[in-house]
Amino acid sequence: MKAARKRRNLSQQRLAELLGREQPTIQRWEAGKSAPKTLPMFVQLCDALGVSADALLGRQPVPSADYLLKIIDEAMIGRRALPAADRRTIADALCKRLRRSAGLPE
């Protein structure tokens, strides 16, 4: 949550204001000592941070670079093979782009 807040250039105080909460509440949420008590508040928090619920919950809705590399290798069967370094670069770039579009840290 803290990383998402910082990516949006929001202070704890400003995020609290956007959500109609007090700054210590945001601090407790970030420390994992408490969490939003209602689903609507959780959705509002996701919206304010510009991230998906999965991202905020720490779930990985984006495939790993290793998984993408496996897909690239399977797609290349019977075709001219790309050098391993190029395949890895493509997989890493895809993963980075997918994570960014999901609002996750790269």
Backbone bond lengths (Angstrom), bond angles and torsions (degrees), N, CA, C in turn:
res aa  C-N    CA-C-N  psi(-1)  N-CA   C-N-CA  omega(-1)  CA-C   N-CA-C  phi
1 M - - - 1.442 - - 1.529 110.35 -
2 K 1.318 115.97 -42.34 1.460 119.93 -179.24 1.527 111.12 -61.02
3 A 1.341 116.12 -43.72 1.463 119.91 -179.79 1.527 110.76 -62.58
4 A 1.316 117.04 -41.68 1.470 120.43 178.63 1.521 110.59 -64.29
5 R 1.323 116.91 -40.48 1.472 120.74 178.95 1.522 110.30 -63.53
6 K 1.326 116.12 -43.57 1.469 119.73 -179.44 1.531 111.59 -67.02
7 R 1.347 117.00 -36.04 1.468 119.28 177.15 1.529 110.92 -61.57
8 R 1.323 116.84 -29.32 1.471 121.43 178.64 1.530 111.85 -88.57
9 N 1.334 116.01 3.34 1.471 121.77 -178.59 1.532 111.91 55.97
10 L 1.329 115.11 42.18 1.459 120.61 178.84 1.526 109.49 -107.95
11 S 1.304 116.53 136.35 1.461 120.54 170.31 1.525 107.84 -80.45
12 Q 1.309 116.36 164.66 1.456 119.06 174.72 1.526 109.85 -60.00
13 Q 1.318 116.09 -39.70 1.464 120.63 -179.57 1.525 110.87 -62.04
14 R 1.327 117.19 -46.05 1.468 120.37 -178.41 1.527 110.96 -65.61
15 L 1.330 117.14 -41.69 1.462 120.00 177.86 1.528 109.80 -61.99
16 A 1.322 116.46 -42.49 1.466 120.55 177.61 1.524 110.62 -58.25
17 E 1.313 116.63 -43.57 1.475 120.72 179.01 1.523 111.07 -62.33
18 L 1.333 116.66 -43.20 1.463 120.43 179.82 1.528 111.72 -61.66
19 L 1.329 115.95 -32.03 1.462 120.99 -176.04 1.527 113.00 -96.95
20 G 1.328 116.40 -3.29 1.456 118.79 -177.89 1.518 112.60 70.28
21 R 1.321 116.65 33.12 1.456 122.78 -179.70 1.525 109.11 -122.14
22 E 1.321 115.69 176.51 1.465 121.89 176.56 1.526 109.18 -95.65
23 Q 1.326 116.69 152.12 1.463 121.75 -178.65 1.528 112.68 -57.22
24 P 1.344 120.19 -40.37 1.474 118.17 178.19 1.532 113.47 -60.69
25 T 1.324 117.02 -27.91 1.466 120.07 176.47 1.529 110.16 -63.74
26 I 1.315 116.13 -45.60 1.475 121.21 178.80 1.524 109.12 -62.01
27 Q 1.321 116.63 -42.41 1.460 121.15 179.28 1.535 110.82 -60.03
28 R 1.323 117.71 -42.82 1.470 121.01 178.57 1.520 110.89 -66.38
29 W 1.335 117.18 -39.46 1.463 119.80 178.12 1.521 110.03 -61.01
30 E 1.336 116.28 -46.76 1.472 120.15 -178.23 1.521 111.78 -64.74
31 A 1.316 117.11 -32.45 1.466 121.28 -179.59 1.525 111.71 -81.16
32 G 1.327 116.96 -6.09 1.457 120.39 -178.98 1.516 113.53 76.89
33 K 1.332 116.73 15.15 1.470 120.76 -179.11 1.521 111.75 -85.03
34 S 1.318 116.43 -18.91 1.461 121.65 174.85 1.521 107.39 -157.35
35 A 1.313 115.77 179.03 1.467 121.12 -178.27 1.523 107.86 -149.97
36 P 1.327 116.79 163.90 1.466 118.33 175.31 1.528 109.77 -53.87
37 K 1.310 116.12 137.50 1.469 120.91 -174.11 1.524 113.82 -84.89
38 T 1.326 116.88 -18.25 1.467 119.69 -178.21 1.515 110.49 -127.17
39 L 1.317 115.25 154.25 1.462 120.37 176.96 1.529 111.51 -61.93
40 P 1.344 119.35 -44.07 1.467 118.27 177.86 1.533 112.97 -58.52
41 M 1.336 117.67 -36.92 1.471 119.53 178.03 1.523 110.01 -68.29
42 F 1.335 117.71 -39.30 1.459 121.03 177.93 1.528 110.61 -62.29
43 V 1.322 117.07 -42.94 1.473 121.64 178.10 1.524 109.93 -63.17
44 Q 1.321 116.65 -42.56 1.466 120.76 178.88 1.531 110.27 -62.65
45 L 1.328 116.93 -39.18 1.459 121.06 177.40 1.531 110.58 -63.45
46 C 1.327 116.90 -45.98 1.473 120.53 177.68 1.522 110.65 -58.02
47 D 1.326 116.49 -44.59 1.462 120.61 179.76 1.524 111.27 -62.79
48 A 1.328 116.74 -44.06 1.469 120.58 -179.02 1.528 111.21 -63.61
49 L 1.336 116.45 -34.12 1.467 120.53 -179.40 1.525 112.56 -88.09
50 G 1.331 116.57 -11.17 1.461 119.93 179.65 1.510 112.96 69.41
51 V 1.345 116.40 34.70 1.463 120.26 -179.90 1.523 109.56 -130.00
52 S 1.318 115.61 160.76 1.456 120.51 176.48 1.522 109.69 -77.95
53 A 1.312 115.84 162.17 1.465 120.64 175.54 1.526 109.73 -60.96
54 D 1.330 117.41 -41.23 1.468 120.76 178.24 1.523 110.83 -57.91
55 A 1.317 116.18 -44.54 1.465 119.72 -179.36 1.523 110.79 -62.90
56 L 1.315 116.53 -44.27 1.458 119.89 -178.15 1.527 111.67 -67.82
57 L 1.315 116.78 -30.66 1.462 120.89 178.50 1.529 112.78 -82.79
58 G 1.343 116.18 -4.53 1.450 119.94 178.65 1.515 114.18 82.96
59 R 1.323 116.46 11.93 1.466 119.84 176.71 1.515 108.13 -78.41
60 Q 1.301 116.89 156.68 1.457 120.10 -178.28 1.520 110.24 -108.86
61 P 1.352 116.94 90.13 1.449 119.48 178.64 1.530 112.54 -79.16
62 V 1.320 116.41 -0.01 1.462 121.82 -177.13 1.521 108.19 -113.42
63 P 1.331 117.82 132.52 1.462 119.50 178.90 1.524 111.47 -64.86
64 S 1.321 115.84 151.60 1.465 120.54 178.63 1.528 110.11 -72.34
65 A 1.324 115.31 162.55 1.464 120.53 177.49 1.527 110.30 -62.12
66 D 1.337 117.40 -35.79 1.468 120.24 179.21 1.532 111.04 -64.42
67 Y 1.332 116.41 -40.99 1.463 120.34 178.03 1.535 110.19 -64.78
68 L 1.339 116.50 -42.64 1.466 120.21 178.37 1.527 110.88 -63.72
69 L 1.313 116.58 -37.06 1.466 120.57 177.61 1.526 110.37 -61.93
70 K 1.323 116.96 -40.71 1.462 121.18 178.22 1.536 110.01 -62.60
71 I 1.329 117.06 -41.31 1.472 120.84 178.22 1.521 110.66 -64.54
72 I 1.325 116.70 -41.74 1.471 120.57 177.91 1.519 109.68 -61.22
73 D 1.323 117.30 -45.01 1.476 121.06 179.60 1.531 111.08 -60.79
74 E 1.346 116.32 -42.64 1.464 119.83 179.22 1.529 111.15 -65.42
75 A 1.310 117.08 -37.36 1.465 120.95 179.93 1.527 111.62 -69.01
76 M 1.323 116.70 -24.17 1.458 120.72 -176.69 1.524 113.08 -89.91
77 I 1.334 118.69 -2.04 1.472 121.43 -179.97 1.528 108.64 -58.82
78 G 1.319 115.37 128.81 1.457 121.12 179.50 1.525 113.47 81.62
79 R 1.294 116.85 3.90 1.473 121.15 178.68 1.518 108.75 -119.38
80 R 1.293 114.54 170.08 1.460 119.31 177.44 1.523 108.80 -62.64
81 A 1.306 116.80 123.87 1.459 121.96 -175.67 1.533 111.29 -72.73
82 L 1.297 114.80 141.88 1.459 120.61 172.63 1.524 108.73 -86.19
83 P 1.317 117.04 149.08 1.469 118.35 175.24 1.535 109.84 -59.24
84 A 1.320 116.20 149.15 1.464 121.40 -177.31 1.527 111.84 -55.61
85 A 1.316 116.94 -40.57 1.470 120.07 -178.70 1.533 110.74 -63.81
86 D 1.334 116.82 -38.32 1.469 120.49 178.86 1.526 111.05 -68.32
87 R 1.330 116.63 -40.82 1.468 120.07 178.33 1.522 110.26 -62.34
88 R 1.332 117.16 -42.68 1.463 121.58 179.28 1.534 110.44 -64.76
89 T 1.326 117.21 -41.16 1.467 120.68 178.93 1.521 110.70 -61.56
90 I 1.322 116.41 -42.73 1.466 121.07 179.04 1.531 110.16 -64.45
91 A 1.322 117.31 -46.34 1.470 121.04 -179.41 1.526 110.78 -62.23
92 D 1.325 117.12 -43.53 1.469 120.51 179.37 1.531 111.25 -64.10
93 A 1.332 116.77 -41.74 1.466 120.48 179.87 1.527 110.98 -65.41
94 L 1.332 116.97 -41.77 1.464 120.31 177.44 1.528 111.37 -62.22
95 C 1.315 116.07 -45.27 1.457 120.85 -179.91 1.529 110.49 -61.46
96 K 1.319 116.50 -45.24 1.465 121.41 179.46 1.525 110.67 -60.49
97 R 1.315 116.43 -44.69 1.464 121.09 -179.28 1.530 111.34 -65.66
98 L 1.325 117.48 -42.49 1.463 121.28 178.91 1.527 110.96 -65.11
99 R 1.334 117.07 -40.87 1.465 120.32 178.71 1.522 110.43 -64.64
100 R 1.316 117.11 -42.03 1.469 120.50 179.18 1.524 110.26 -62.97
101 S 1.329 117.75 -43.03 1.451 120.26 -178.76 1.529 112.27 -68.61
102 A 1.353 116.76 -22.62 1.462 121.20 177.30 1.526 111.84 -89.91
103 G 1.344 115.71 -1.04 1.454 119.00 179.53 1.505 113.75 79.49
104 L 1.325 116.80 20.02 1.464 121.77 -179.19 1.516 109.83 -98.79
105 P 1.322 117.31 155.83 1.468 119.13 175.64 1.524 109.80 -64.70
106 E 1.307 116.17 145.03 1.464 121.28 -178.85 1.503 109.60 -78.63
